[in-house]
Amino acid sequence: MPVTPTAKPRLRLVPLLEPRQRVSDRFNVLVYMASLAVATALSVGLLWLAGVAPSDLGREIATTAFSSPRALGSVLAQTTPLIVAGLATAIAFRSSFWNIGLEGQMILGAIFATAVAVWDIGPESLRLLSMALAACLGGIIWIAGPAYLKLRLQVNEVITTLLLNYVAFNLLLHLLYGPWKDPVSSFPHSAQFEPFERLPQLGWQNLNWGLPLAIILAVVLWWVFSKSRVGYLIDILRSNTTMATAVGVPVLGLSVASILASGAVGGLTGFVISAGVEGRMTQDFFSGYLFSGVLIAFLGRNQPFGVVIVAFLMALLILVGQSLQVFFGVPSALVQLVQGIFIICVAASEFFLTYNMHWRSAV
């Protein structure tokens, strides 16, 4: 009886995922830079398909940002509020509080600052400082409710902070169409702030003191997060709340302080735009900053200096996108798609930081 030869088993490679126990700073940076490189390549290819050649894109970037001091000044002016918005979001995210109410905190900050100007609170020499402190207070008040609901009742902060944006917006409309409407033009914005109620100019390319304020805030937060005991405790709190409680970390107090600080900086963002950019409170000054703040904090890995760099690149992308719309007919949705590509690529890179992939043979 003939013997049928047995077939040799076919070997194949299968992936094996193991959680990483430790990630070096060097590997972290390499993965992050690789994700940005992939996102850049995909974005350039997408714009090429839309009719913008890579050479034209490079020329537009160089012209928009570096062709003249005026061009660089425009980018820096756009960068200033983005830095503060990104820092406000990053503070909350570092303590695992997902603050999606930045726009509401900006509105309340602008309302409180405008109230100081409208009602002439305090001497003129201290008016600007009073407006800044009032703006911080407005942001703190607006985030205090979601903080209480989260920490005491475990209500999802994404829902509460997001819904409060609409409440703040309607309060803003009530004021601008009612008691605070500009009596001169009757348009729905507040009266023009007095010169002593506006951020002073730096004397170069129409930049004001909002930019140094944003940089100083980033440096202070970098020191707090990287060099102070508070930053170390926040890192423990973010990594494992149960362990933080077990080792004696004041979880409740630290969480409250971080959340309120995020609200204060969010309110300060409204002040920087109202007193520095607009010179008054308008009904749409906050538009788009919620998404931009989340995007900047995420791409900057919630690091203050990373936020500054990403905010500059975001401002450059906004201005280049406007130029591409005018000269190349690129739709605005395509610019937003480019932002989404960067988010997806950076989010996908977290996989390589979380898991170590091995390949093994299997039958």
Contacts in CASP RR format, 6 or more apart in sequence:
PFRMAT RR
TARGET T0000
AUTHOR 0000-0000-0000
METHOD contacts of the structure
MODEL  1
MPVTPTAKPRLRLVPLLEPRQRVSDRFNVLVYMASLAVATALSVGLLWLA
GVAPSDLGREIATTAFSSPRALGSVLAQTTPLIVAGLATAIAFRSSFWNI
GLEGQMILGAIFATAVAVWDIGPESLRLLSMALAACLGGIIWIAGPAYLK
LRLQVNEVITTLLLNYVAFNLLLHLLYGPWKDPVSSFPHSAQFEPFERLP
QLGWQNLNWGLPLAIILAVVLWWVFSKSRVGYLIDILRSNTTMATAVGVP
VLGLSVASILASGAVGGLTGFVISAGVEGRMTQDFFSGYLFSGVLIAFLG
RNQPFGVVIVAFLMALLILVGQSLQVFFGVPSALVQLVQGIFIICVAASE
FFLTYNMHWRSAV
9 363 0 8 1.000
10 363 0 8 1.000
11 361 0 8 1.000
11 362 0 8 1.000
11 363 0 8 1.000
12 361 0 8 1.000
12 362 0 8 1.000
12 363 0 8 1.000
13 359 0 8 1.000
13 360 0 8 1.000
13 361 0 8 1.000
13 362 0 8 1.000
14 359 0 8 1.000
14 360 0 8 1.000
14 361 0 8 1.000
14 362 0 8 1.000
15 357 0 8 1.000
15 358 0 8 1.000
15 359 0 8 1.000
16 357 0 8 1.000
16 358 0 8 1.000
16 359 0 8 1.000
16 360 0 8 1.000
17 355 0 8 1.000
17 356 0 8 1.000
17 357 0 8 1.000
17 358 0 8 1.000
18 355 0 8 1.000
18 356 0 8 1.000
18 357 0 8 1.000
18 358 0 8 1.000
19 354 0 8 1.000
19 355 0 8 1.000
19 356 0 8 1.000
20 353 0 8 1.000
20 354 0 8 1.000
20 355 0 8 1.000
20 356 0 8 1.000
23 353 0 8 1.000
27 353 0 8 1.000
28 353 0 8 1.000
31 349 0 8 1.000
31 352 0 8 1.000
31 353 0 8 1.000
32 301 0 8 1.000
32 346 0 8 1.000
32 349 0 8 1.000
34 349 0 8 1.000
35 345 0 8 1.000
35 346 0 8 1.000
35 348 0 8 1.000
35 349 0 8 1.000
36 342 0 8 1.000
36 345 0 8 1.000
36 346 0 8 1.000
38 345 0 8 1.000
39 341 0 8 1.000
39 342 0 8 1.000
39 344 0 8 1.000
39 345 0 8 1.000
39 346 0 8 1.000
42 341 0 8 1.000
42 345 0 8 1.000
43 338 0 8 1.000
43 341 0 8 1.000
43 342 0 8 1.000
44 54 0 8 1.000
44 57 0 8 1.000
45 54 0 8 1.000
46 334 0 8 1.000
46 337 0 8 1.000
46 338 0 8 1.000
46 341 0 8 1.000
47 57 0 8 1.000
47 324 0 8 1.000
47 330 0 8 1.000
47 334 0 8 1.000
47 338 0 8 1.000
48 54 0 8 1.000
50 328 0 8 1.000
50 330 0 8 1.000
50 334 0 8 1.000
51 328 0 8 1.000
51 330 0 8 1.000
52 60 0 8 1.000
52 324 0 8 1.000
52 328 0 8 1.000
52 330 0 8 1.000
56 328 0 8 1.000
57 320 0 8 1.000
57 324 0 8 1.000
60 320 0 8 1.000
60 323 0 8 1.000
60 324 0 8 1.000
60 327 0 8 1.000
61 316 0 8 1.000
61 320 0 8 1.000
63 71 0 8 1.000
63 323 0 8 1.000
64 71 0 8 1.000
64 74 0 8 1.000
64 75 0 8 1.000
64 316 0 8 1.000
64 319 0 8 1.000
64 320 0 8 1.000
64 323 0 8 1.000
65 71 0 8 1.000
65 72 0 8 1.000
65 75 0 8 1.000
65 316 0 8 1.000
65 319 0 8 1.000
66 72 0 8 1.000
69 204 0 8 1.000
69 205 0 8 1.000
70 205 0 8 1.000
72 205 0 8 1.000
73 204 0 8 1.000
73 205 0 8 1.000
73 206 0 8 1.000
73 207 0 8 1.000
74 205 0 8 1.000
74 319 0 8 1.000
75 312 0 8 1.000
75 315 0 8 1.000
75 316 0 8 1.000
75 319 0 8 1.000
76 205 0 8 1.000
76 207 0 8 1.000
76 211 0 8 1.000
76 312 0 8 1.000
76 315 0 8 1.000
77 205 0 8 1.000
77 206 0 8 1.000
77 207 0 8 1.000
77 211 0 8 1.000
77 277 0 8 1.000
78 315 0 8 1.000
78 318 0 8 1.000
78 319 0 8 1.000
79 211 0 8 1.000
79 214 0 8 1.000
79 311 0 8 1.000
79 312 0 8 1.000
79 314 0 8 1.000
79 315 0 8 1.000
80 207 0 8 1.000
80 208 0 8 1.000
80 210 0 8 1.000
80 211 0 8 1.000
80 214 0 8 1.000
80 272 0 8 1.000
80 277 0 8 1.000
81 214 0 8 1.000
81 269 0 8 1.000
81 270 0 8 1.000
81 272 0 8 1.000
81 273 0 8 1.000
81 277 0 8 1.000
81 289 0 8 1.000
82 289 0 8 1.000
82 292 0 8 1.000
82 293 0 8 1.000
82 296 0 8 1.000
82 311 0 8 1.000
82 314 0 8 1.000
82 315 0 8 1.000
83 214 0 8 1.000
83 215 0 8 1.000
83 217 0 8 1.000
83 218 0 8 1.000
83 296 0 8 1.000
83 307 0 8 1.000
83 308 0 8 1.000
83 311 0 8 1.000
84 213 0 8 1.000
84 214 0 8 1.000
84 217 0 8 1.000
84 265 0 8 1.000
84 266 0 8 1.000
84 268 0 8 1.000
84 269 0 8 1.000
84 272 0 8 1.000
85 102 0 8 1.000
85 106 0 8 1.000
85 266 0 8 1.000
85 269 0 8 1.000
85 289 0 8 1.000
85 292 0 8 1.000
85 293 0 8 1.000
85 296 0 8 1.000
86 292 0 8 1.000
86 293 0 8 1.000
86 296 0 8 1.000
86 297 0 8 1.000
86 307 0 8 1.000
86 311 0 8 1.000
87 214 0 8 1.000
87 217 0 8 1.000
87 218 0 8 1.000
87 221 0 8 1.000
87 265 0 8 1.000
87 297 0 8 1.000
87 304 0 8 1.000
87 307 0 8 1.000
88 99 0 8 1.000
88 102 0 8 1.000
88 105 0 8 1.000
88 262 0 8 1.000
88 263 0 8 1.000
88 265 0 8 1.000
88 266 0 8 1.000
88 267 0 8 1.000
88 268 0 8 1.000
88 269 0 8 1.000
88 293 0 8 1.000
89 99 0 8 1.000
89 102 0 8 1.000
89 262 0 8 1.000
89 293 0 8 1.000
89 294 0 8 1.000
89 296 0 8 1.000
89 297 0 8 1.000
90 221 0 8 1.000
90 296 0 8 1.000
90 297 0 8 1.000
90 300 0 8 1.000
90 302 0 8 1.000
90 303 0 8 1.000
90 304 0 8 1.000
90 307 0 8 1.000
91 221 0 8 1.000
91 258 0 8 1.000
91 261 0 8 1.000
91 262 0 8 1.000
91 265 0 8 1.000
92 98 0 8 1.000
92 99 0 8 1.000
92 258 0 8 1.000
92 259 0 8 1.000
92 262 0 8 1.000
92 263 0 8 1.000
93 99 0 8 1.000
93 297 0 8 1.000
93 298 0 8 1.000
93 302 0 8 1.000
94 225 0 8 1.000
94 234 0 8 1.000
94 235 0 8 1.000
94 238 0 8 1.000
94 258 0 8 1.000
94 302 0 8 1.000
95 234 0 8 1.000
95 237 0 8 1.000
95 238 0 8 1.000
95 254 0 8 1.000
95 255 0 8 1.000
95 258 0 8 1.000
95 259 0 8 1.000
96 237 0 8 1.000
96 238 0 8 1.000
96 241 0 8 1.000
97 147 0 8 1.000
97 150 0 8 1.000
97 157 0 8 1.000
97 255 0 8 1.000
97 258 0 8 1.000
97 259 0 8 1.000
97 262 0 8 1.000
98 157 0 8 1.000
98 158 0 8 1.000
98 161 0 8 1.000
99 143 0 8 1.000
99 146 0 8 1.000
99 157 0 8 1.000
99 161 0 8 1.000
99 259 0 8 1.000
99 262 0 8 1.000
99 263 0 8 1.000
100 157 0 8 1.000
100 158 0 8 1.000
100 161 0 8 1.000
100 162 0 8 1.000
100 165 0 8 1.000
100 290 0 8 1.000
100 294 0 8 1.000
101 142 0 8 1.000
101 143 0 8 1.000
101 146 0 8 1.000
101 161 0 8 1.000
101 162 0 8 1.000
101 164 0 8 1.000
101 165 0 8 1.000
101 290 0 8 1.000
102 266 0 8 1.000
102 269 0 8 1.000
102 289 0 8 1.000
102 290 0 8 1.000
102 293 0 8 1.000
102 294 0 8 1.000
103 165 0 8 1.000
103 168 0 8 1.000
103 169 0 8 1.000
103 286 0 8 1.000
103 288 0 8 1.000
103 289 0 8 1.000
103 290 0 8 1.000
104 139 0 8 1.000
104 142 0 8 1.000
104 164 0 8 1.000
104 165 0 8 1.000
104 167 0 8 1.000
104 168 0 8 1.000
104 169 0 8 1.000
104 286 0 8 1.000
105 138 0 8 1.000
105 139 0 8 1.000
105 142 0 8 1.000
105 143 0 8 1.000
105 168 0 8 1.000
105 263 0 8 1.000
105 266 0 8 1.000
105 267 0 8 1.000
105 269 0 8 1.000
106 266 0 8 1.000
106 267 0 8 1.000
106 269 0 8 1.000
106 270 0 8 1.000
106 273 0 8 1.000
106 285 0 8 1.000
106 286 0 8 1.000
106 289 0 8 1.000
107 165 0 8 1.000
107 168 0 8 1.000
107 169 0 8 1.000
107 171 0 8 1.000
107 172 0 8 1.000
107 270 0 8 1.000
107 286 0 8 1.000
108 138 0 8 1.000
108 139 0 8 1.000
108 141 0 8 1.000
108 142 0 8 1.000
108 168 0 8 1.000
108 267 0 8 1.000
109 134 0 8 1.000
109 135 0 8 1.000
109 136 0 8 1.000
109 137 0 8 1.000
109 138 0 8 1.000
109 139 0 8 1.000
109 142 0 8 1.000
109 266 0 8 1.000
109 267 0 8 1.000
109 268 0 8 1.000
109 270 0 8 1.000
109 271 0 8 1.000
110 135 0 8 1.000
110 172 0 8 1.000
110 267 0 8 1.000
110 270 0 8 1.000
110 271 0 8 1.000
110 273 0 8 1.000
110 274 0 8 1.000
110 281 0 8 1.000
110 285 0 8 1.000
110 286 0 8 1.000
111 138 0 8 1.000
111 171 0 8 1.000
111 172 0 8 1.000
111 175 0 8 1.000
111 281 0 8 1.000
112 134 0 8 1.000
112 135 0 8 1.000
112 137 0 8 1.000
112 138 0 8 1.000
112 139 0 8 1.000
112 267 0 8 1.000
113 131 0 8 1.000
113 132 0 8 1.000
113 134 0 8 1.000
113 135 0 8 1.000
113 270 0 8 1.000
113 271 0 8 1.000
113 274 0 8 1.000
113 275 0 8 1.000
113 281 0 8 1.000
114 131 0 8 1.000
114 180 0 8 1.000
114 190 0 8 1.000
114 274 0 8 1.000
114 280 0 8 1.000
114 281 0 8 1.000
115 121 0 8 1.000
115 134 0 8 1.000
116 122 0 8 1.000
116 127 0 8 1.000
116 130 0 8 1.000
116 131 0 8 1.000
116 134 0 8 1.000
117 127 0 8 1.000
117 131 0 8 1.000
117 190 0 8 1.000
117 193 0 8 1.000
117 194 0 8 1.000
117 197 0 8 1.000
118 180 0 8 1.000
118 190 0 8 1.000
118 191 0 8 1.000
121 127 0 8 1.000
121 130 0 8 1.000
121 134 0 8 1.000
122 130 0 8 1.000
124 194 0 8 1.000
124 196 0 8 1.000
125 196 0 8 1.000
127 194 0 8 1.000
127 196 0 8 1.000
127 197 0 8 1.000
128 196 0 8 1.000
128 197 0 8 1.000
128 198 0 8 1.000
128 199 0 8 1.000
128 275 0 8 1.000
131 197 0 8 1.000
131 271 0 8 1.000
131 275 0 8 1.000
132 268 0 8 1.000
132 271 0 8 1.000
132 275 0 8 1.000
135 267 0 8 1.000
135 268 0 8 1.000
135 270 0 8 1.000
135 271 0 8 1.000
136 263 0 8 1.000
136 264 0 8 1.000
136 265 0 8 1.000
136 267 0 8 1.000
136 268 0 8 1.000
136 271 0 8 1.000
137 264 0 8 1.000
138 267 0 8 1.000
139 263 0 8 1.000
139 264 0 8 1.000
139 266 0 8 1.000
139 267 0 8 1.000
140 260 0 8 1.000
140 263 0 8 1.000
140 264 0 8 1.000
142 164 0 8 1.000
142 168 0 8 1.000
142 263 0 8 1.000
142 267 0 8 1.000
143 161 0 8 1.000
143 259 0 8 1.000
143 260 0 8 1.000
143 262 0 8 1.000
143 263 0 8 1.000
144 260 0 8 1.000
145 160 0 8 1.000
146 155 0 8 1.000
146 157 0 8 1.000
146 160 0 8 1.000
146 161 0 8 1.000
146 164 0 8 1.000
147 157 0 8 1.000
147 255 0 8 1.000
147 256 0 8 1.000
147 259 0 8 1.000
147 260 0 8 1.000
149 155 0 8 1.000
149 157 0 8 1.000
149 160 0 8 1.000
150 156 0 8 1.000
150 157 0 8 1.000
150 160 0 8 1.000
150 259 0 8 1.000
151 252 0 8 1.000
151 255 0 8 1.000
151 256 0 8 1.000
165 290 0 8 1.000
172 281 0 8 1.000
172 283 0 8 1.000
173 188 0 8 1.000
173 283 0 8 1.000
175 190 0 8 1.000
176 188 0 8 1.000
176 189 0 8 1.000
176 190 0 8 1.000
176 281 0 8 1.000
176 282 0 8 1.000
176 283 0 8 1.000
177 188 0 8 1.000
180 190 0 8 1.000
180 191 0 8 1.000
180 281 0 8 1.000
181 187 0 8 1.000
181 188 0 8 1.000
181 189 0 8 1.000
181 190 0 8 1.000
182 189 0 8 1.000
182 190 0 8 1.000
182 191 0 8 1.000
182 192 0 8 1.000
182 280 0 8 1.000
183 191 0 8 1.000
184 191 0 8 1.000
188 282 0 8 1.000
188 283 0 8 1.000
189 280 0 8 1.000
189 281 0 8 1.000
189 282 0 8 1.000
189 283 0 8 1.000
190 280 0 8 1.000
190 281 0 8 1.000
190 282 0 8 1.000
191 280 0 8 1.000
192 279 0 8 1.000
192 280 0 8 1.000
193 274 0 8 1.000
193 275 0 8 1.000
193 279 0 8 1.000
193 280 0 8 1.000
197 275 0 8 1.000
198 208 0 8 1.000
198 275 0 8 1.000
198 276 0 8 1.000
198 279 0 8 1.000
199 208 0 8 1.000
199 209 0 8 1.000
199 210 0 8 1.000
199 213 0 8 1.000
199 272 0 8 1.000
199 275 0 8 1.000
199 276 0 8 1.000
200 208 0 8 1.000
200 209 0 8 1.000
201 207 0 8 1.000
201 208 0 8 1.000
201 209 0 8 1.000
202 208 0 8 1.000
202 209 0 8 1.000
202 211 0 8 1.000
202 212 0 8 1.000
208 276 0 8 1.000
210 272 0 8 1.000
210 276 0 8 1.000
213 272 0 8 1.000
214 272 0 8 1.000
214 308 0 8 1.000
215 308 0 8 1.000
217 265 0 8 1.000
217 268 0 8 1.000
218 304 0 8 1.000
218 305 0 8 1.000
218 307 0 8 1.000
218 308 0 8 1.000
219 304 0 8 1.000
221 304 0 8 1.000
222 303 0 8 1.000
222 304 0 8 1.000
222 305 0 8 1.000
224 230 0 8 1.000
224 231 0 8 1.000
225 231 0 8 1.000
225 234 0 8 1.000
225 303 0 8 1.000
225 304 0 8 1.000
230 254 0 8 1.000
233 244 0 8 1.000
233 249 0 8 1.000
233 250 0 8 1.000
233 254 0 8 1.000
234 254 0 8 1.000
234 258 0 8 1.000
236 243 0 8 1.000
236 244 0 8 1.000
236 247 0 8 1.000
236 249 0 8 1.000
237 244 0 8 1.000
237 249 0 8 1.000
237 251 0 8 1.000
237 254 0 8 1.000
237 255 0 8 1.000
241 251 0 8 1.000
244 251 0 8 1.000
245 251 0 8 1.000
269 289 0 8 1.000
270 285 0 8 1.000
270 286 0 8 1.000
273 285 0 8 1.000
273 286 0 8 1.000
274 280 0 8 1.000
274 281 0 8 1.000
274 285 0 8 1.000
277 285 0 8 1.000
278 285 0 8 1.000
292 314 0 8 1.000
295 310 0 8 1.000
295 314 0 8 1.000
295 339 0 8 1.000
295 342 0 8 1.000
295 343 0 8 1.000
296 307 0 8 1.000
296 310 0 8 1.000
296 311 0 8 1.000
296 314 0 8 1.000
297 307 0 8 1.000
298 343 0 8 1.000
298 346 0 8 1.000
298 347 0 8 1.000
299 310 0 8 1.000
299 342 0 8 1.000
299 343 0 8 1.000
299 346 0 8 1.000
300 306 0 8 1.000
300 307 0 8 1.000
300 309 0 8 1.000
300 310 0 8 1.000
314 339 0 8 1.000
317 335 0 8 1.000
317 338 0 8 1.000
317 339 0 8 1.000
318 335 0 8 1.000
321 330 0 8 1.000
321 332 0 8 1.000
321 335 0 8 1.000
324 330 0 8 1.000
324 335 0 8 1.000
325 331 0 8 1.000
325 332 0 8 1.000
325 335 0 8 1.000
END
